[in-house]
C-alpha cells in the first residue's frame, strides 16, 4: 500500500501526547517527594503502574512517530544520525543534571551538617570519592535517586534505529524478540546491568525489561507515521482491555485504602510481591497497556478537553518535556529537603507541591514563548530574503 507523502511531510500534532506527557511529568515530581499526601492520588492511583510507565511509553511512541517519518522521507542513514544526535543531547543533559544534582545535595548536606540527605539520595559515594563517582556517572553506572530515568531513556533510544529498520521487513520478528527478552527477565533477574558502587545491585529500571514497553510504543508510532490507521476495530479486544484496566484500578483502590484502614485491603500483601517495577512485572505491563488502549480509544485526538484553557499547563510542559523533567528533578530534591527540615504536614506539603508545579509551568511557558519568538524571527528573515531575491 502506497504511503501518502503529504501526511509524512505535514503531520498533524497529536495533542494527547503532550497532555499525558505533561501529566506524567507533574506526577513524577510529586511522587519523588516521599510522604506527600498528593503522591497517593497521582497516576499510580489509577492502576498497577505509575507515571514512569506512561512517560516511557509516550517517549517510545513519539520517537517512533518522529524518526519513523524521517526514515520514510530521508532514508535510514539520516534517521540514524538524527537519533544518535538526540542520544548525545540526552547524554550531555544527563551529565549536566548529575553535576547540578550532586551540587544541590552537597549544599543541603552542608547546610544542616548532617549526611542524612546524601545517604537518602544515594550520593554518599560521590562525596567520598568524587573522581571515581563522576567516571561511573559518565558510564551511566552511578545512578543516585531520581537520576535513573534518563540513563534508561538513553539506552532505549540507542536501540531505536536498529528496531525501526527491522520493522520495515521483519515486523513480527523484532517485536517477538523484544517480548522474549522482556519475558526472559521475568524468569531470571540476573539479566540486568550493574550499578556503582556495589556491582551486585542492578539498575532500578532494568533496560532489558523496559525496552519492550518503549519499543512497542515506537512500533505504534512508526505505524502511525507511515499513514496507518490507529483506530481500534476489534470490540472484544477493547472490552477485554476495559476489564483489565478496571481490575487494576480496583486492586490499587483497595490497596490505597490500606493507608488509612489496615483492614480495608485483602490484595495488598499479594500486590507487593507481584508488582516488581524494576523488571516491569506482567501485571504492571498488562495493566498499563490495557489502560493506554482504553484511553486512546475513548479520548480522540480532536477531543475538546485537549483545547481547554485548563489543559494548557499540561500541554506546554509536555511540549518541552526534557527541560521540565530536569527542572522537576531538582525541584523535588529541594521540596523533599524543605518538608523534612520543617516537619511539613498537609499545608506545607501542599504549598511546596503547588509551588514546584507552578515553577515547572512558568519555565515551560518561557521556553515556549522563546521558541515561538525565534521561529517568528526566522520566518520574517526568510520572507525578507525572498523579497530581496525577487527584486
C-alpha positions in Angstrom: 0.0 0.0 0.0 1.4 3.3 -1.1 2.3 5.8 1.6 0.8 9.3 1.4 3.9 11.5 1.4 1.8 14.6 2.2 0.9 13.1 5.6 4.6 12.4 6.3 5.7 15.9 5.4 2.8 17.8 7.0 1.6 15.7 10.0 -1.0 16.9 12.4 0.2 17.0 16.0 -1.5 14.5 18.4 -2.3 16.7 21.4 -2.9 13.7 23.6 0.9 13.1 23.6 1.6 16.5 25.1 -1.3 16.3 27.5 -0.3 12.9 29.1 3.4 13.6 28.9 2.8 16.8 30.9 0.6 14.9 33.3 3.3 12.3 33.8 6.0 15.0 34.5 3.8 16.5 37.2 3.2 13.1 38.7 6.9 12.2 38.6 7.7 15.4 40.5 5.0 14.7 43.2 6.0 11.0 43.5 9.6 12.0 44.1 8.7 13.8 47.3 8.3 10.9 49.8 5.5 11.1 52.3 3.5 13.8 50.5 -0.3 13.3 50.6 -0.7 14.2 47.0 1.5 11.3 45.8 -1.3 8.9 46.8 -3.5 10.4 44.1 -1.2 10.7 41.1 -1.2 8.3 38.1 -0.4 5.4 40.4 -3.9 5.7 41.9 -5.4 4.6 38.5 -3.8 1.2 38.3 -0.9 -1.1 39.0 1.6 1.2 37.3 2.8 4.8 37.8 4.0 7.8 35.8 7.2 6.1 34.8 5.4 3.6 32.5 3.4 6.4 30.9 6.5 8.5 30.3 8.5 5.7 28.7 5.6 4.5 26.5 4.9 8.0 25.3 8.6 8.6 24.7 8.7 5.5 22.6 5.6 6.4 20.7 6.9 9.9 20.0 10.3 8.6 18.9 8.7 6.0 16.6 6.4 8.7 15.1 9.2 11.3 14.5 12.1 9.1 13.4 9.8 6.7 11.6 8.7 9.6 9.5 12.3 10.7 8.9 13.3 7.2 7.8 10.4 7.2 5.2 11.2 10.6 3.8 15.0 10.9 4.2 16.3 7.3 4.5 17.8 5.1 7.1 21.1 6.9 7.4 19.6 10.3 8.1 17.2 8.7 10.6 20.1 7.0 12.4 22.1 10.2 12.5 19.1 12.1 13.9 18.5 9.5 16.6 22.2 9.4 17.7 22.3 13.2 17.8 19.3 13.1 20.1 21.1 10.4 22.2 24.1 12.7 22.5 21.9 15.6 23.6 20.3 13.4 26.3 23.7 12.2 27.5 25.0 15.8 27.8 21.8 16.8 29.6 22.1 13.8 32.0 25.8 14.7 32.8 24.9 18.3 33.4 21.9 17.4 35.5 24.0 15.0 37.5 26.5 17.8 38.4 23.8 20.1 39.4 22.1 17.4 41.4 25.2 16.5 43.3 26.0 20.2 44.0 22.5 20.6 45.4 22.7 17.5 47.6 26.2 18.6 48.8 24.9 22.1 49.8 21.8 20.6 51.6 24.1 18.3 53.5 26.5 21.1 54.5 23.6 23.4 55.4 22.5 21.1 58.3 25.9 19.4 58.9 24.3 16.0 58.6 24.9 13.4 55.9 21.4 12.1 56.0 20.4 13.6 52.7 23.5 12.2 50.9 22.5 8.8 52.3 18.9 9.1 51.3 19.7 10.1 47.7 22.5 7.5 47.5 25.0 10.3 46.9 27.4 9.5 49.7 29.8 7.7 47.4 30.2 10.9 45.4 31.1 12.9 48.5 33.6 10.2 49.5 35.2 9.5 46.0 34.0 12.3 43.6 36.5 11.4 40.9 35.5 7.7 40.7 31.8 8.6 41.1 32.0 11.0 38.2 33.7 8.4 36.0 31.0 5.9 36.9 28.3 8.5 36.2 29.8 9.2 32.8 29.3 5.5 32.0 25.8 5.6 33.4 26.7 3.2 36.2 26.3 5.6 39.1 22.6 6.5 39.5 21.6 8.3 42.6 17.9 8.6 43.5 15.9 10.5 40.9 18.7 10.0 38.4 17.8 6.7 36.9 15.2 7.5 34.2 17.4 9.4 31.8 20.0 6.6 31.6 17.2 4.2 30.8 15.9 6.6 28.1 19.4 7.0 26.6 19.9 3.2 26.3 16.5 2.6 24.8 16.8 5.4 22.3 20.2 4.0 21.2 18.4 0.8 20.2 15.7 2.6 18.2 17.4 2.9 14.7 18.0 -0.9 14.6 14.5 -1.6 15.7 12.9 0.8 13.2 14.9 -0.7 10.3 13.9 -4.2 11.4 10.2 -3.2 11.5 10.2 -2.5 7.7 10.6 -6.1 6.7 10.6 -8.2 9.9 7.9 -6.5 12.0 6.7 -9.5 14.0 10.2 -11.0 14.3 11.7 -7.9 16.0 8.6 -7.5 18.2 8.8 -11.1 19.2 12.5 -10.8 20.1 11.7 -7.7 22.2 8.9 -9.5 24.0 11.1 -12.6 24.5 13.8 -10.5 26.1 11.2 -9.0 28.5 9.9 -12.5 29.3 13.4 -13.8 30.0 14.0 -11.1 32.6 10.8 -12.2 34.4 12.4 -15.7 34.9 15.9 -14.5 35.5 16.5 -11.3 37.4 20.3 -11.6 36.8 19.7 -10.3 33.2 20.5 -6.8 34.2 23.1 -4.1 34.3 25.3 -3.4 37.4 25.5 -0.1 39.2 28.2 1.7 41.2 29.4 1.3 43.9 28.0 -2.2 44.5 28.1 -4.3 41.3 25.6 -6.8 43.0 22.9 -4.1 42.8 21.3 -3.5 39.4 19.7 -0.6 37.5 16.4 0.3 39.2 14.8 0.4 35.7 16.1 -2.8 34.1 16.6 -1.8 30.4 16.2 -5.4 29.3 12.7 -5.4 30.6 11.6 -1.8 30.0 12.8 -2.0 26.3 9.6 -3.8 25.4 7.3 -1.0 26.6 9.4 1.6 24.8 9.8 -0.3 21.6 6.1 -1.4 21.5 5.2 2.3 21.7 7.8 3.0 19.0 6.2 0.4 16.7 2.8 2.1 17.1 4.3 5.5 16.5 6.1 4.3 13.3 2.8 2.6 12.1 1.1 6.0 12.5 4.0 7.8 10.8 3.6 5.8 7.6 -0.2 6.5 7.4 -1.5 3.6 9.4 -5.0 3.8 10.9 -4.7 3.7 14.7 -8.4 3.2 15.3 -9.4 0.1 17.1 -11.9 -2.0 15.3 -11.9 -5.2 17.5 -14.6 -4.7 20.1 -13.6 -7.8 22.0 -10.1 -6.5 22.5 -11.4 -3.1 23.6 -13.8 -4.6 26.2 -11.1 -7.1 27.4 -8.8 -4.1 27.9 -11.6 -2.3 29.9 -11.9 -5.3 32.2 -8.1 -5.5 32.8 -7.9 -1.7 33.3 -10.8 -1.7 35.8 -9.4 -4.7 37.7 -6.1 -2.9 38.1 -7.9 0.2 39.3 -9.9 -1.7 41.9 -6.9 -3.6 43.2 -5.0 -0.3 43.5 -8.0 1.4 45.1 -8.3 -1.1 47.9 -4.5 -1.1 48.3 -4.6 2.7 48.7 -7.4 2.4 51.3 -5.0 0.4 53.4 -3.1 3.6 54.0 -6.0 4.7 56.1 -7.6 1.4 57.2 -5.3 -1.6 57.6 -8.3 -4.0 57.3 -9.6 -2.5 54.0 -7.4 -4.3 51.6 -7.2 -8.0 51.0 -4.9 -7.6 48.0 -2.1 -5.5 49.3 0.1 -8.4 50.6 -0.1 -10.2 47.2 0.2 -7.0 45.2 3.6 -6.0 46.7 5.1 -9.3 45.6 3.6 -9.2 42.1 4.3 -5.5 41.2 8.0 -5.5 40.6 8.8 -2.2 39.0 12.5 -2.9 38.3 11.6 -5.8 36.0 8.3 -4.3 34.7 6.3 -7.3 36.0 3.5 -8.8 33.9 0.6 -7.2 36.0 2.2 -3.8 35.5 2.8 -4.2 31.8 -0.6 -5.7 31.1 -2.5 -3.1 33.1 -0.7 -0.1 31.6 -1.1 -1.3 28.0 -4.8 -2.1 28.6 -5.3 1.4 30.1 -3.5 3.1 27.2 -5.7 1.2 24.8 -8.9 2.2 26.5 -7.9 5.9 27.0 -6.6 6.3 23.4 -9.8 4.8 22.1 -12.2 6.9 24.2 -10.1 10.2 24.0 -9.7 11.1 20.3 -7.0 13.5 19.1 -9.7 16.2 18.5 -11.3 15.9 21.9 -12.4 19.2 23.3 -10.8 18.7 26.7 -7.4 18.9 25.0 -8.1 22.5 23.9 -9.5 23.8 27.2 -7.5 26.5 28.9 -7.2 24.3 32.0 -5.3 21.8 29.8 -2.7 24.3 28.7 -0.3 23.8 31.7 -0.1 20.1 30.9 0.3 20.8 27.2 3.0 23.3 27.5 5.1 21.2 29.9 4.6 18.1 27.6 5.9 20.0 24.6 9.2 20.8 26.4 9.4 17.5 28.4 13.2 17.2 28.7 13.7 20.7 30.2 10.7 20.2 32.5 11.8 16.8 33.6 15.2 18.1 34.6 13.6 21.1 36.4 11.3 18.7 38.2 14.1 16.5 39.4 15.9 19.5 41.1 12.7 20.9 42.5 11.7 17.5 44.0 15.0 17.3 45.9 14.6 20.8 47.2 11.0 20.1 48.1 11.9 17.0 50.0 14.5 18.9 51.9 12.1 21.7 52.9 9.4 19.4 54.0 11.8 17.2 56.0 13.6 20.1 57.7 10.4 22.0 58.7 8.5 18.8 59.6 5.9 19.7 57.0 2.4 18.3 57.3 -0.5 18.9 55.0 -0.4 22.6 54.4 3.4 22.9 53.9 3.4 19.8 51.6 0.6 21.4 49.6 2.5 24.7 49.4 5.7 23.0 48.3 3.9 20.9 45.7 1.9 23.7 44.2 5.0 26.0 44.1 7.0 23.3 42.4 4.4 22.7 39.7 3.9 26.4 39.2 7.7 26.8 38.6 7.6 24.0 36.1 4.7 25.7 34.3 6.5 29.1 34.2 9.7 27.6 32.9 7.8 25.7 30.2 5.8 28.9 29.3 9.1 30.9 29.0 10.7 28.2 26.8 7.5 28.0 24.7 7.5 31.8 24.2 11.2 32.0 23.4 10.9 29.1 20.9 7.9 30.8 19.1 9.7 34.2 19.0 12.8 32.6 17.5 10.6 30.8 14.9 8.7 34.0 14.0 12.1 35.8 13.7 13.4 33.2 11.3 10.2 33.3 9.3 10.4 37.1 9.0 14.1 36.9 8.0 13.2 34.2 5.4 10.4 36.4 4.0 12.8 39.4 3.7 15.4 37.4 1.9 12.8 36.1 -0.5 11.5 39.6 -1.2 15.0 40.9 -1.8 15.7 38.0 -4.1 12.6 38.6 -6.2 13.6 42.3 -6.9 
